[in-house]
Amino acid sequence: MYKLFVFSICVFHVYAVLDANEGPLSLDPKMNRPEEKKFIPTKEWQVVAEGQAIPPGLHVRIDMQTGKKEAKLLEEGNDGGNSNSALISTETSVDDSIEEVKPELDYSEIKEALKKIKNDAKETSEGNVGKGFRTYDQIKEEMMELEQSIKTEYEIVKELVAKYLSTKDDLERQLILSDLEFYVHQYDNAQDFVKMGGFSEVVLPALNSTKKDLRSSAAFLLGSACQSNPKAQIAAMERGILPHLIRLISFDPNPDVRNRALYAISSIIRHFPLAQKEFINHGGMTAFADIFLTGSADSLKLQLKIVTLLGDIILEKEMAAQRLKDFTRSELSESANEAEKAMLAEKLRQYEAAGIEKVLVEQNFCRLLPRLLTSIGNVDDKQTRREDLSFIQGRPLREEHDVVEKVVQAMLILARSCRTDFQSVRNQIQTLGERYQELKNVEQAQMSSRTSDADKDSIDLYYSKIHDMCQQLWTQLQKDEL
């Protein structure tokens, strides 16, 4: 019994010692490990033992090869670490024993928050009914207004014609003609304008108006409607508009009216041999020839436009003849080709019936054309030659070069019909060729100085073109003389 008592006292003593040294036992292994030495940071790097807690705000680095962790107090400047270390700035402890605190969610609070969201949505919806959205009636009314505001171009042209016929104010009529001119550029609008009686009820009365602005606007409208529009061209010829235009270019005192009348004539007779014959029958070529007998600056501009128009008409005939030859030489295998060949043959017959080249000779255009070259100044004047370079140097092109270009081009076209009369200006053509040879040399030099293809393409070679035409005309006249 005494031995049992002594043994019990010894066991109790052992437990007391263990309790004093190690504290209470815990199921967590982290809680049962021996207490580690506290990390005291300094300004020098110190190794942090595994699992050892460090205070926040230290400079920490980890060697990526050995996995060793070091820490020290933060300070300015370099840390002096090696290239194998990764530097980590931290404001928290790396003590593994600190557990993450997770917020707990209260189910009752979540339920109350959801109720509040539903109530807010209901109050917002009830308070904004009729404010944020339009009613069906409002939408229907707005759509009706939109449909009324959208008009087709046909309706706009129709309204403009009706408005022109109803008003007596000349200024308002002029504005309406300008608006109509904008719309008739479109192919279908021009034809609709004709069907509405636009040529008969609007254009013709305006061409005969005592107001120059109405005459000018009407001629401009007519030219825009007929340009590249065969149906409008036919309508203009059938309504007898050409004689009125011929009268305007012959007798109207206003230069703007005469220029726009020529624009309308050009739009009507281009690529339309029947209209060209009608124009000749009403004395159009005589009116053109009379314009060449005047020497005013306004007449010169009109003369150049006439030269361009006549040259283009002759080229039309030559192109039609060449096209017909190409069809004749080739083997026809499709009915479409046969139809086109028949159309070209008929068109060429109409060109021959118009006989515009014959009329040009009869109206002395072979003598009138070279007269335009006399407007060019002394070709030997050095100052003049320096100014000729203005186009290359980026300054405005002198007007005389435009005269030479258009006249020489027309003479080339008419050389076959006017070879005898053109012989009188052969020396002048040769002198012009020499003059433009100098300008061509400058252009070629400028072309050679350019390195890229884009820069070379930007050069127009305007003077080179004129030189080549002069040389071609002189060569042709030289052959005719021989």
Number of C-alpha atoms within 10 A of each C-alpha: 5 6 7 8 9 10 11 10 10 11 10 10 12 11 11 12 11 12 12 10 9 12 11 10 11 10 7 8 8 11 12 13 10 8 9 11 9 12 15 13 19 12 12 12 18 15 16 20 15 12 12 16 20 20 16 13 14 22 20 22 22 18 16 12 8 9 10 14 18 20 24 21 16 16 10 5 6 6 14 7 12 8 8 11 17 13 15 11 13 14 11 12 15 15 13 11 12 9 7 6 6 6 6 6 8 8 8 8 9 11 10 10 10 10 10 12 10 10 11 10 11 11 10 10 12 9 11 10 11 10 8 9 10 11 11 9 9 10 12 12 10 12 12 10 11 11 9 9 9 9 10 9 15 15 11 15 23 18 12 17 21 14 14 20 12 10 11 10 9 14 13 13 23 20 14 18 25 16 15 26 22 14 20 24 18 14 18 16 20 27 20 17 21 20 13 16 12 20 23 17 14 20 23 21 13 23 24 15 15 9 13 17 19 24 27 24 26 30 29 22 25 31 25 25 33 27 22 16 18 19 14 27 25 16 18 24 18 11 11 14 20 23 16 14 25 23 16 25 24 16 10 16 11 15 16 17 24 25 21 23 30 24 21 26 29 20 23 30 24 20 20 18 23 17 22 26 19 17 21 17 13 15 13 22 22 18 18 22 18 14 18 20 12 12 12 11 9 14 17 17 14 20 24 21 17 21 20 15 20 22 20 16 21 17 15 18 20 15 13 17 17 13 15 18 14 12 15 11 8 8 9 12 8 8 9 10 13 13 11 14 19 13 13 19 17 12 19 20 15 18 25 15 13 20 16 20 20 11 14 19 15 12 17 14 22 20 16 15 21 19 14 20 18 9 12 13 10 11 14 10 9 10 10 12 16 10 14 22 19 13 16 18 10 8 11 12 15 13 10 14 17 12 20 22 18 18 22 23 19 21 23 20 18 22 20 14 15 19 17 14 18 22 17 13 16 19 11 17 26 16 17 20 22 16 17 23 19 17 23 21 13 17 20 14 11 14 18 10 11 14 9 8 9 9 11 15 11 10 14 13 18 16 24 20 14 24 23 15 20 28 20 16 23 24 15 16 22 12 9 13 11 5
